[in-house]
Amino acid sequence: MFPAAGSLLAYGQTGSGKTFTLGEPCNIGGADEGVTTRMLRELYAGIESSKKDFCYTLRAEYLQAYIYIDIDIDIDVSYR
């Protein structure tokens, strides 16, 4: 078993481009696509190309703190 962990964090002043950098749903697949969707695309491509040799369990969390409102999405997916 080869566990791996990663994080993607954007922190900064209002108007500094965090949302643009991470990506917005309306830009998926476009030239202005954010790093989040690009990272996920690469991750799933890697899994797809090697899933015959390995078994994967992915766990992803998304937390956005915006004006004292927390949005938390917790996803747990297994591939065989």
N, C-alpha and C positions, 0 to 999 in steps of 0.2 A: 504494500500500500504506500502510495506517495502523496501524502496530503499537501495541499497548496492553499494559500489564502492570499487575497488581494483586497485592496481598498481603492476607492476613487472618491476624492474629497475636493470640494470647491468651497473656499472660504474667502470672504473679502467684503469690501465696502459696497454699499448699494451703487448699482450702475457700473460695476467694474467688469461685467461680462461673464459672470458665473453661469447663468442660465444659458447663454449663447454657447459657451464652451462645452458644457455638459450635454446640451441638446434639448430641443423641443420636439414634441410629437409631430408637428406639422412639417418638420424638415427631414424626416427619416428618408434616407435614400438620395437626398439632394446634396448639392455641393456644400451647403451649410450644415450638414448633419453633424451632430455633436459627438464627442468622444465616447459617451456612454453607449450609444447604439453601435458605433464602430467596434468598441471593445467586445460587446456581446456577440456581434456577428463573427468576429474572429474566434471567440471562445467556442461558439457552437460549430463553426467550421472545423476546428481542431477536434472536437468531440466526434463529429460526424466522420471524420477521416480515420479515426482510430478506435471507434467503438467496437469493432470486431475483436480487438485485442484486450480491451479493458472494460470495466464496469464503472460508471460514474454516478456520483451523487452531487448535485449542485444545490447550494443554498445561497440565496440572494436576499439582501435587505436593502430597502430604499427608505431613507429618512430625509425629509425636507422640513426645515424649520423656517417658517416665513411669518414674520410679524407675530411671534409668539403662538403660532398655530402649528402643531406637529402633524405631519402626514407620515404614517408608517405602514409600509407594505412588506410582508414577510412571505417569501416564496420558498418552497422546498420541493425539488423535482429529482427523481431518480431515473437513470437511463440504463437499460440492459441490452 
